[in-house]
Amino acid sequence: MREALDQWDFVIAAYALGVGGTLAMAGWAWAAMVRAERRRDAAKRK
């Protein structure tokens, strides 16, 4: 067991949060784009 805190644990956690947040936002934006395209196509058919 380690006695001192290792800064790399925090660096890895920060990168994981950053990458995870970026992927989540990209997924949300992609889903919103798909919904908007479906609404546009439905409006064109009317």
C-alpha positions as CSV (number, residue, x, y, z in Angstrom):
1,M,0.0,0.0,0.0
2,R,1.2,3.5,-0.8
3,E,1.6,6.2,1.8
4,A,1.8,9.2,-0.5
5,L,-0.8,10.3,-3.1
6,D,0.3,9.7,-6.6
7,Q,-0.7,12.6,-9.0
8,W,-1.0,10.2,-11.9
9,D,-4.2,8.8,-10.4
10,F,-5.7,12.2,-10.7
11,V,-4.3,12.8,-14.2
12,I,-5.8,9.5,-15.4
13,A,-9.1,10.3,-13.8
14,A,-9.2,13.8,-15.4
15,Y,-8.5,12.3,-18.8
16,A,-11.1,9.7,-18.4
17,L,-13.7,12.3,-17.4
18,G,-12.7,14.5,-20.3
19,V,-12.8,11.8,-22.9
20,G,-16.0,10.4,-21.4
21,G,-17.7,13.8,-21.4
22,T,-16.5,14.5,-25.0
23,L,-17.9,11.2,-26.2
24,A,-21.2,11.7,-24.3
25,M,-21.6,15.2,-25.8
26,A,-20.8,13.9,-29.3
27,G,-23.4,11.2,-28.9
28,W,-26.0,13.6,-27.7
29,A,-25.3,16.0,-30.6
30,W,-25.5,13.1,-33.1
31,A,-28.9,12.0,-31.6
32,A,-30.2,15.5,-31.7
33,M,-29.1,15.9,-35.3
34,V,-30.9,12.6,-36.3
35,R,-34.1,13.8,-34.5
36,A,-33.9,17.1,-36.3
37,E,-33.5,15.4,-39.7
38,R,-36.5,13.2,-39.0
39,R,-38.6,16.2,-38.1
40,R,-37.5,18.0,-41.3
41,D,-38.3,15.0,-43.4
42,A,-41.7,14.7,-41.7
43,A,-42.4,18.4,-42.4
44,K,-41.5,18.0,-46.0
45,R,-44.0,15.1,-46.4
46,K,-46.9,17.2,-45.1
